[in-house]
């Protein structure tokens, strides 16, 4: 399969991993996610401050549209939920330029749930989902001091490039298609 994934149909399907279900982002997630993203420690490398529920709601109202206002990018966003139980622990997202076979991905896991491999698990599921839809090349911009995010990128097979944008190093790689289960 070549080219970008099909246009969003309003909502993507959930993606299930061993410990997580990646649920398509909904505006109604804003209140819960504001609590998940409330630690100032999450913004040491990316800048900014914890978002309020109102700010997240406004952001999510734009993101759930599935594309940039000018139509040049497709946006895919999921909330990471533990199973069983459904507790939200973070997010993953992919930005896919129209007509391309690559995506910019990002992840964030709330501070109480860090160090358990959830970001690696979710980012790998996202990269596999993209590869299965003809978008095998993924990239991420990571602050050179952010060891945990570099470990996630390396887990995906991404390698650091010599390119820096706004102080963050570009990591890039081709992700193989997920193996079919026997």
Secondary structure as UniProt FT lines:
FT   STRAND          15..16
FT   STRAND          20..24
FT   HELIX           27..29
FT   HELIX           30..36
FT   HELIX           40..43
FT   TURN            44..46
FT   HELIX           53..63
FT   TURN            64..65
FT   TURN            69..70
FT   STRAND          73..82
FT   TURN            83..85
FT   STRAND          88..97
FT   TURN            98..99
FT   STRAND          102..109
FT   HELIX           111..113
FT   TURN            114..115
FT   HELIX           118..132
FT   TURN            133..134
FT   STRAND          137..143
FT   TURN            144..145
FT   HELIX           147..156
FT   STRAND          159..165
FT   TURN            166..167
FT   STRAND          168..174
//
